[in-house]
Structure formats: structure tokens, C-alpha cells
Amino acid sequence: MKPGIKTTELVVSLLGILGGCLCAIFSDSQWATLVGGVLAAVCGGSYTMGRSLVKGREAIGQAQVAAAREIAKKG
């Protein structure tokens, strides 16, 4: 698996966070400020959740491979 810093998901998430923050900071509308904050939070949270799911599944796969190798050695 690629390191997180080298993935396109990180770039897209950072753009969403940056866009949301800029919208929240430089907007005159209360709604745009609210939407910008929500956008930034959702982008950051979804990236974190996505990476943790991928890493968890990779760990499960590695454990299954290791268990299969152990069984093959005994058999």
C-alpha cells in the first residue's frame, strides 16, 4: 500500500478542506460560512475513515496469509 502522502485521496481531501476553509473565512453569508466549515470537516473525516478501513483490511489480509503459511508448513 502506498504511504498516505503519495495518494490522490489525500490531494482531493486537502483541496476540499482548503476550499471549505476559504469559503468559511472569506464569505459574507452565514450559510456559506456554515457550509464551508461542514465541507472541511467532512473531507477530513472521510479521508481518515477511508484510510483506516484500507489499513484494517490490509492487516486482515496479511494475517490470513501468515496463517495459511503456518498451516502449509504443518501439513
C-alpha positions in Angstrom: 0.0 0.0 0.0 1.2 3.5 -0.8 2.0 5.9 2.0 -0.9 8.3 2.6 1.2 11.3 1.5 1.5 9.8 -2.0 -2.2 9.1 -2.7 -4.6 11.1 -4.8 -7.2 10.8 -2.0 -5.0 13.0 0.2 -4.8 15.6 -2.5 -8.5 15.6 -3.1 -9.2 15.8 0.7 -6.8 18.6 1.2 -8.4 20.6 -1.7 -11.8 20.0 -0.1 -10.6 21.1 3.3 -8.8 24.2 1.9 -11.9 25.1 -0.2 -14.1 24.8 2.8 -11.9 26.8 5.0 -11.5 29.6 2.4 -15.3 29.6 1.9 -15.9 29.9 5.6 -13.3 32.6 6.1 -13.9 34.9 3.2 -17.7 34.6 2.8 -20.1 37.3 3.8 -23.0 34.9 4.0 -23.7 32.9 7.2 -24.8 29.9 5.1 -21.6 29.9 3.1 -19.6 30.1 6.4 -21.6 27.1 7.8 -21.3 25.1 4.6 -17.6 25.8 4.3 -17.0 24.5 7.8 -19.0 21.4 7.2 -17.2 20.7 3.9 -13.8 21.0 5.6 -14.9 18.7 8.5 -16.5 16.1 6.1 -13.4 16.0 3.8 -11.0 15.5 6.7 -13.2 12.9 8.4 -13.9 10.9 5.3 -10.2 10.7 4.4 -9.3 9.5 7.9 -12.1 6.9 7.8 -11.2 5.7 4.4 -7.5 5.2 5.2 -8.3 3.4 8.4 -10.6 1.0 6.6 -8.0 0.3 3.9 -5.3 -0.3 6.6 -7.5 -2.6 8.6 -8.4 -4.7 5.6 -4.7 -4.9 4.6 -3.8 -6.1 8.2 -6.5 -8.8 8.0 -5.2 -10.0 4.6 -1.6 -10.2 5.9 -2.8 -12.2 9.0 -4.7 -14.6 6.7 -1.6 -15.1 4.5 0.5 -15.7 7.6 -2.0 -18.2 9.0 -2.2 -20.0 5.6 1.6 -20.3 5.5 1.7 -21.8 9.0 -1.0 -24.3 8.0 1.0 -25.2 4.9 4.2 -25.8 6.9 2.4 -28.2 9.3 0.6 -30.1 6.5 
